[in-house]
């Protein structure tokens, strides 16, 4: 049984969404063919349409970009999942029996608000120390706890910084990200 490790990264520029997933190269590969609705707010249930899902809800691992979702119900062709807080504009991935499939379309997270985006719509910025010349930021649930962690690659000093998301209530601050590794890349 051959195994590979793959990193799913979506996006361009300085911010990407990613999560690592071990993939087994045998068995029936799941397929995601549709998302209904294709846009929803956190806490709303959506249906994933496809094939080769597990009828056991707990045996399906679903990510909305960088964040794992709760599978509410399942059968071999449909999964009902709850949009998680922190979902990103990215394909939805489904892993069953160590085999992973991505939706053909990106899921668009919706945000509750008055319809007008203004300075009151956003929280304060979070500043993290990240070495010299941060050039790439990757957001992904690296430790499998359902919260997006942050990895920063720096151009000038060749370092990589990893920050574990330790938030407990969904509210983020500088204290929410614990630096767990800083190292130089050759």
C-alpha positions as CSV (number, residue, x, y, z in Angstrom):
1,X,0.0,0.0,0.0
2,X,1.8,3.1,-1.3
3,X,1.3,6.4,0.6
4,X,2.1,10.0,-0.3
5,X,1.9,13.3,1.5
6,X,0.3,16.1,-0.4
7,X,-0.3,19.8,0.4
8,X,-3.3,21.4,-1.0
9,X,-2.7,25.1,-1.6
10,X,-5.2,27.5,-3.2
11,X,-4.6,31.1,-4.2
12,X,-2.0,33.4,-5.5
13,X,0.1,36.2,-4.0
14,X,1.0,36.4,-0.3
15,X,-1.9,34.6,1.2
16,X,-2.8,31.0,0.6
17,X,-5.1,28.4,2.2
18,X,-3.7,24.9,2.8
19,X,-3.9,21.7,4.7
20,X,-1.8,18.7,4.7
21,X,-3.4,15.3,4.1
22,X,-2.0,11.8,3.9
23,X,-3.3,10.0,0.8
24,X,-3.5,6.3,0.2
25,X,-3.4,5.3,-3.5
26,X,-5.8,2.3,-3.4
27,X,-9.6,2.1,-3.0
28,X,-12.6,4.0,-4.4
29,X,-11.7,7.6,-4.8
30,X,-14.4,10.1,-3.6
31,X,-15.6,12.8,-6.0
32,X,-17.3,16.1,-5.2
33,X,-19.4,17.2,-8.1
34,X,-21.5,19.9,-6.5
35,X,-22.1,22.2,-3.5
36,X,-25.6,23.5,-2.6
37,X,-25.6,26.3,-1.8
38,X,-22.3,27.4,-3.2
39,X,-22.2,30.4,-0.7
40,X,-23.2,30.4,2.9
41,X,-22.3,31.9,6.3
42,X,-20.6,30.1,9.1
43,X,-23.0,27.8,11.0
44,X,-25.2,27.1,7.9
45,X,-25.6,23.5,6.6
46,X,-24.6,22.9,3.0
47,X,-24.9,19.7,0.9
48,X,-21.9,18.2,-0.9
49,X,-23.0,16.1,-3.9
50,X,-20.7,13.4,-5.3
51,X,-19.7,9.7,-5.1
52,X,-17.9,7.3,-2.9
53,X,-18.6,9.1,0.4
54,X,-18.8,7.0,3.5
55,X,-22.3,6.5,4.8
56,X,-20.8,6.9,8.3
57,X,-20.6,10.7,8.9
58,X,-17.5,10.4,11.1
59,X,-15.6,8.6,8.4
60,X,-15.7,11.7,6.1
61,X,-13.2,14.5,6.7
62,X,-14.3,17.7,5.1
63,X,-12.3,21.0,4.9
64,X,-13.6,24.4,3.7
65,X,-10.2,25.8,2.7
66,X,-8.1,25.8,5.8
67,X,-10.7,24.7,8.4
68,X,-12.3,21.4,9.1
69,X,-16.1,21.2,9.0
70,X,-18.5,19.1,11.0
71,X,-20.3,16.4,9.0
72,X,-23.9,16.3,10.1
73,X,-25.2,13.4,8.0
74,X,-23.9,11.2,5.2
75,X,-24.7,8.7,2.5
76,X,-22.6,7.5,-0.4
77,X,-23.7,10.4,-2.7
78,X,-24.5,13.3,-0.3
79,X,-22.8,14.9,2.8
80,X,-24.5,17.5,4.9
81,X,-21.9,19.7,6.6
82,X,-21.8,22.8,8.7
83,X,-19.8,25.8,7.3
84,X,-17.1,26.3,9.9
85,X,-15.9,29.7,11.3
86,X,-12.8,30.7,9.4
87,X,-13.7,29.0,6.1
88,X,-11.9,30.5,3.1
89,X,-12.6,31.0,-0.6
90,X,-11.3,27.7,-1.8
91,X,-12.4,24.3,-3.1
92,X,-13.9,22.0,-0.4
93,X,-12.0,18.8,0.1
94,X,-13.4,15.5,1.2
95,X,-11.2,12.6,2.5
96,X,-12.6,9.1,2.8
97,X,-10.4,6.1,3.6
98,X,-7.3,8.3,3.1
99,X,-8.4,9.3,-0.4
100,X,-9.0,13.0,-1.0
101,X,-11.1,14.8,-3.6
102,X,-11.6,18.6,-4.2
103,X,-14.8,20.3,-5.3
104,X,-14.6,21.6,-8.9
105,X,-15.7,25.0,-7.8
106,X,-14.6,27.3,-5.0
107,X,-16.9,27.7,-2.0
108,X,-17.7,31.4,-1.2
109,X,-18.0,32.1,2.5
110,X,-20.8,34.7,3.2
111,X,-20.6,37.1,6.1
112,X,-23.5,38.5,8.0
113,X,-23.6,42.3,8.0
114,X,-25.6,45.4,7.0
115,X,-24.6,45.0,3.3
116,X,-22.2,47.9,3.4
117,X,-18.5,47.3,4.1
118,X,-16.9,50.0,6.2
119,X,-14.2,50.4,8.9
120,X,-16.6,49.0,11.5
121,X,-17.0,45.8,9.5
122,X,-13.5,44.6,10.3
123,X,-11.7,43.8,13.6
124,X,-8.3,45.4,14.4
125,X,-5.3,44.0,12.6
126,X,-3.1,41.3,14.2
127,X,0.6,41.8,13.9
128,X,2.9,38.8,14.3
129,X,6.7,38.9,14.4
130,X,7.8,37.0,11.3
131,X,11.5,37.4,10.6
132,X,13.1,39.5,7.9
133,X,11.2,39.9,4.6
134,X,8.0,37.9,5.0
135,X,7.0,36.9,1.4
136,X,4.5,34.1,1.7
137,X,1.8,33.3,4.3
138,X,0.0,30.0,4.3
139,X,-3.0,29.4,6.4
140,X,-3.9,25.8,7.3
141,X,-5.1,23.5,10.1
142,X,-1.6,22.0,10.7
143,X,-2.4,20.3,14.0
144,X,-5.9,19.0,13.1
145,X,-7.7,21.0,15.9
146,X,-10.2,22.7,13.5
147,X,-8.5,26.1,13.8
148,X,-6.4,27.7,11.0
149,X,-2.7,28.0,11.9
150,X,-0.2,30.3,10.1
151,X,3.1,29.7,8.4
152,X,5.3,32.6,7.2
153,X,8.3,32.2,4.8
154,X,10.8,35.0,4.9
155,X,13.0,36.0,1.9
156,X,15.9,38.0,3.4
157,X,16.8,35.8,6.3
158,X,15.6,32.5,4.8
159,X,13.5,31.6,7.9
160,X,10.1,29.9,8.3
161,X,7.9,30.8,11.3
162,X,5.0,28.6,12.3
163,X,2.2,29.9,14.6
164,X,-0.3,27.6,16.3
165,X,-3.8,29.0,16.7
166,X,-4.6,28.7,20.4
167,X,-7.8,30.8,20.4
168,X,-10.7,29.4,22.4
169,X,-13.7,31.5,21.5
170,X,-13.3,32.3,17.8
171,X,-12.0,35.8,18.6
172,X,-8.5,36.4,17.3
173,X,-5.7,38.5,18.8
174,X,-1.9,38.5,18.7
175,X,-2.1,36.3,21.8
176,X,-4.1,33.7,19.8
177,X,-1.0,32.6,17.8
178,X,1.7,30.8,19.7
179,X,5.0,30.6,17.8
180,X,5.9,26.9,17.8
181,X,8.9,26.9,15.4
182,X,11.2,29.4,13.8
183,X,14.0,28.0,11.7
184,X,16.3,28.7,8.9
185,X,15.9,27.1,5.4
186,X,19.0,26.2,3.4
